[in-house]
Amino acid sequence: TVEPASLKFLVDHGFDFNKQCARGLPYHRGNDKEKEPEISLRSLFGQLLVSERPVIMHNAMVDLVFLYESFYATLPTSFNVFTADLATMFGAGLYDTKYLAEF
């Protein structure tokens, strides 16, 4: 879903949706691994994974589900498999500041 106020903010600050569509990075969902262009959102996500750097997010569960399904693979049927995959994908650590702030 898209928040109308967010779209208005982008337009008011010069964001050009036509330019984004014409020149934006190509995108293929998780398992759609056809002939992948050299520069794509998936390759950017892949670089993040191989960088072996900790990733810091806030209230990340929904974002992680989106990233997993959009750039990695179809969501597994088991939450245990999902979390094990995340641990493998983000080997240097995945930190959620929402939960860190509670301690």
Backbone as JSON, one array per atom type, in Angstrom:
{
  "sequence": "TVEPASLKFLVDHGFDFNKQCARGLPYHRGNDKEKEPEISLRSLFGQLLVSERPVIMHNAMVDLVFLYESFYATLPTSFNVFTADLATMFGAGLYDTKYLAEF",
  "N": [[0.83, -1.18, 0.0], [0.31, 2.31, -0.48], [0.93, 5.38, 1.01], [-0.93, 8.27, 0.59], [-0.03, 10.78, 1.55], [2.71, 10.38, 1.66], [3.36, 10.1, -1.05], [2.66, 12.67, -1.94], [4.52, 14.18, -0.5], [6.92, 13.3, -1.72], [6.55, 14.21, -4.39], [6.29, 16.97, -3.92], [8.87, 17.51, -3.2], [10.38, 17.22, -5.45], [10.64, 14.65, -6.56], [10.65, 12.54, -9.33], [8.45, 10.52, -10.72], [8.08, 9.45, -13.29], [10.67, 9.49, -14.33], [11.86, 7.72, -12.55], [10.53, 5.34, -13.21], [11.39, 5.05, -15.86], [14.2, 5.04, -15.73], [14.92, 3.66, -13.47], [16.22, 1.08, -11.23], [16.28, -2.29, -12.39], [13.98, -4.91, -11.43], [13.34, -8.06, -10.04], [11.33, -10.54, -8.59], [11.88, -12.68, -5.67], [12.27, -15.67, -6.45], [12.37, -15.38, -9.18], [14.68, -15.67, -11.1], [15.69, -14.98, -13.66], [17.57, -13.99, -16.55], [19.59, -11.88, -15.1], [20.17, -8.42, -14.86], [23.34, -6.69, -14.65], [23.4, -4.57, -12.82], [21.1, -4.24, -10.37], [18.28, -4.21, -8.11], [18.27, -6.6, -6.74], [20.95, -7.41, -6.99], [22.15, -5.41, -5.51], [21.08, -5.98, -2.97], [22.22, -8.49, -2.67], [24.92, -7.75, -2.48], [24.86, -6.48, -0.02], [24.4, -8.7, 1.61], [26.75, -10.25, 1.23], [28.65, -8.58, 2.23], [29.35, -8.97, 4.82], [28.79, -7.44, 7.1], [27.33, -6.08, 10.05], [23.78, -5.63, 10.21], [21.56, -3.08, 10.89], [18.37, -2.38, 11.99], [15.05, -1.03, 12.49], [12.25, -2.11, 14.22], [11.89, -4.47, 12.62], [10.68, -6.84, 11.56], [8.51, -7.03, 9.62], [9.75, -5.75, 7.48], [11.89, -7.49, 7.04], [10.56, -9.81, 6.2], [9.48, -8.83, 3.82], [11.89, -8.18, 2.38], [13.08, -10.71, 2.23], [11.2, -12.24, 0.73], [11.06, -10.67, -1.56], [13.66, -10.43, -2.61], [15.16, -12.7, -2.12], [13.96, -15.45, -1.83], [10.97, -17.48, -2.2], [8.76, -17.26, 0.55], [9.38, -19.46, 3.28], [7.45, -22.22, 4.6], [7.69, -22.6, 7.27], [8.33, -20.9, 10.31], [10.66, -21.36, 11.74], [12.47, -22.2, 9.75], [12.58, -19.85, 8.27], [13.76, -18.03, 10.15], [16.2, -19.34, 10.55], [17.29, -19.14, 7.98], [17.54, -16.34, 7.86], [19.52, -15.98, 9.81], [21.65, -17.17, 8.54], [21.84, -15.62, 6.22], [22.4, -13.03, 7.2], [24.99, -13.15, 8.52], [26.88, -11.65, 9.99], [25.41, -10.43, 11.86], [22.22, -9.26, 12.87], [20.44, -6.63, 13.92], [17.84, -5.29, 15.83], [16.72, -2.26, 16.63], [14.43, -1.61, 18.03], [14.01, -3.67, 19.86], [16.45, -3.67, 21.18], [16.31, -1.25, 22.52], [14.55, -1.79, 24.55], [15.95, -2.99, 26.56]],
  "CA": [[0.0, 0.0, 0.0], [1.04, 3.58, -0.56], [0.28, 6.47, 1.73], [-1.02, 9.46, -0.25], [0.81, 11.85, 2.09], [4.09, 10.08, 1.27], [3.49, 10.45, -2.46], [2.64, 14.13, -2.03], [5.82, 14.63, 0.0], [7.92, 13.05, -2.76], [6.31, 15.13, -5.51], [6.6, 18.33, -3.45], [10.32, 17.66, -3.06], [11.04, 17.04, -6.73], [10.78, 13.27, -7.02], [10.04, 12.37, -10.65], [8.04, 9.13, -10.86], [8.31, 9.03, -14.67], [12.11, 9.23, -14.44], [12.12, 6.5, -11.78], [10.07, 4.19, -14.01], [12.18, 4.94, -17.09], [15.63, 4.82, -15.48], [15.13, 2.99, -12.18], [16.88, -0.22, -11.23], [15.39, -3.41, -12.69], [13.57, -5.66, -10.24], [12.73, -9.37, -10.21], [11.02, -11.09, -7.27], [12.71, -13.71, -5.09], [12.67, -16.84, -7.24], [12.42, -15.02, -10.6], [16.11, -15.42, -11.32], [15.99, -15.04, -15.08], [18.79, -13.25, -16.88], [19.64, -10.74, -14.19], [21.11, -7.37, -15.26], [24.48, -6.54, -13.74], [23.0, -3.65, -11.76], [19.68, -4.41, -10.06], [18.03, -4.19, -6.67], [18.69, -7.9, -6.19], [22.41, -7.44, -6.86], [22.45, -4.54, -4.38], [20.77, -6.76, -1.77], [23.28, -9.52, -2.6], [26.13, -7.11, -1.98], [24.66, -6.29, 1.42], [24.56, -9.99, 2.27], [28.14, -10.73, 1.19], [29.55, -7.59, 2.84], [29.7, -9.45, 6.16], [28.66, -6.33, 8.03], [26.07, -6.16, 10.79], [22.69, -4.84, 9.67], [20.78, -2.51, 11.98], [17.04, -1.97, 11.53], [14.13, -0.71, 13.59], [10.96, -2.78, 14.06], [12.3, -5.01, 11.33], [10.1, -8.12, 11.12], [7.78, -6.89, 8.35], [10.75, -5.42, 6.46], [12.65, -8.7, 6.73], [9.69, -10.67, 5.4], [9.43, -8.22, 2.49], [13.19, -8.36, 1.73], [13.27, -12.14, 1.97], [10.34, -12.67, -0.37], [11.3, -9.87, -2.76], [15.01, -10.52, -3.17], [15.87, -13.93, -1.77], [13.22, -16.63, -2.27], [9.61, -17.59, -1.69], [8.78, -17.47, 2.0], [9.2, -20.86, 3.69], [6.21, -22.48, 5.35], [8.02, -22.69, 8.68], [9.01, -19.76, 10.89], [12.01, -21.81, 12.11], [13.29, -22.16, 8.54], [12.76, -18.42, 7.97], [14.75, -17.44, 11.05], [17.5, -19.97, 10.26], [17.78, -18.51, 6.76], [17.98, -14.99, 8.21], [20.79, -16.1, 10.53], [22.67, -17.47, 7.53], [21.95, -14.47, 5.32], [23.01, -11.91, 7.92], [25.93, -13.83, 9.42], [27.6, -10.71, 10.86], [24.49, -9.95, 12.88], [21.04, -8.5, 12.49], [20.06, -5.99, 15.17], [16.61, -4.53, 15.76], [16.83, -1.25, 17.7], [13.21, -1.62, 18.84], [14.21, -4.6, 20.96], [17.62, -3.24, 21.94], [15.91, -0.13, 23.37], [13.79, -2.3, 25.68], [16.86, -3.5, 27.6]],
  "C": [[0.87, 1.24, 0.0], [0.24, 4.63, 0.2], [0.24, 7.71, 0.84], [-0.14, 10.61, 0.24], [2.28, 11.64, 1.72], [4.32, 10.44, -0.19], [3.52, 11.96, -2.66], [3.97, 14.71, -1.58], [6.89, 14.46, -1.08], [7.77, 14.01, -3.93], [6.68, 16.56, -5.11], [8.1, 18.58, -3.34], [11.08, 17.22, -4.32], [11.23, 15.62, -7.22], [10.01, 13.11, -8.32], [9.71, 10.88, -10.86], [8.27, 8.6, -12.27], [9.79, 8.68, -14.87], [12.47, 7.94, -13.7], [11.71, 5.28, -12.58], [10.95, 3.97, -15.23], [13.62, 4.53, -16.81], [15.94, 4.07, -14.2], [15.82, 1.64, -12.33], [15.88, -1.32, -11.57], [15.11, -4.24, -11.43], [12.92, -6.97, -10.67], [12.5, -9.94, -8.82], [11.91, -12.27, -6.93], [13.17, -14.84, -5.98], [12.72, -16.58, -8.73], [13.85, -14.66, -10.98], [16.47, -15.62, -12.79], [17.31, -14.31, -15.32], [18.8, -11.93, -16.13], [20.61, -9.69, -14.73], [22.21, -7.22, -14.22], [24.14, -5.63, -12.56], [21.5, -3.8, -11.56], [19.52, -4.31, -8.55], [18.46, -5.5, -6.02], [20.21, -7.95, -6.03], [22.85, -6.53, -5.72], [22.21, -5.27, -3.06], [21.82, -7.86, -1.58], [24.58, -8.96, -2.07], [26.05, -6.86, -0.48], [24.9, -7.6, 2.16], [26.01, -10.45, 2.31], [29.11, -9.76, 1.85], [30.04, -8.0, 4.22], [29.78, -8.3, 7.17], [27.36, -6.51, 8.81], [25.04, -5.23, 10.16], [21.84, -4.38, 10.85], [19.48, -1.97, 11.4], [16.22, -1.57, 12.74], [12.78, -1.33, 13.28], [10.95, -3.55, 12.74], [11.52, -6.21, 10.81], [9.38, -8.01, 9.78], [8.77, -6.59, 7.22], [11.55, -6.66, 6.06], [11.84, -9.69, 5.9], [9.64, -10.14, 3.97], [10.75, -8.45, 1.73], [13.42, -9.81, 1.34], [12.48, -12.55, 0.73], [10.65, -11.92, -1.67], [12.65, -10.14, -3.4], [15.73, -11.84, -2.93], [15.15, -15.16, -2.33], [11.78, -16.53, -1.78], [9.68, -17.86, -0.19], [8.59, -18.94, 2.34], [7.91, -21.01, 4.49], [6.45, -22.52, 6.85], [8.76, -21.44, 9.15], [10.45, -20.12, 11.28], [12.95, -21.78, 10.91], [13.59, -20.71, 8.17], [13.84, -17.81, 8.85], [16.14, -18.06, 10.85], [18.11, -19.37, 8.99], [18.28, -17.1, 7.03], [19.33, -15.02, 8.91], [21.93, -16.39, 9.57], [22.9, -16.26, 6.63], [22.71, -13.32, 5.96], [23.97, -12.45, 8.98], [26.66, -12.91, 10.38], [26.69, -10.13, 11.94], [23.38, -9.11, 12.29], [20.48, -7.94, 13.79], [18.82, -5.13, 14.95], [16.61, -3.55, 16.94], [15.57, -1.17, 18.56], [13.4, -2.52, 20.06], [15.43, -4.25, 21.79], [17.24, -2.12, 22.92], [15.14, -0.61, 24.6], [14.67, -2.78, 26.82], [17.64, -2.41, 28.25]]
}
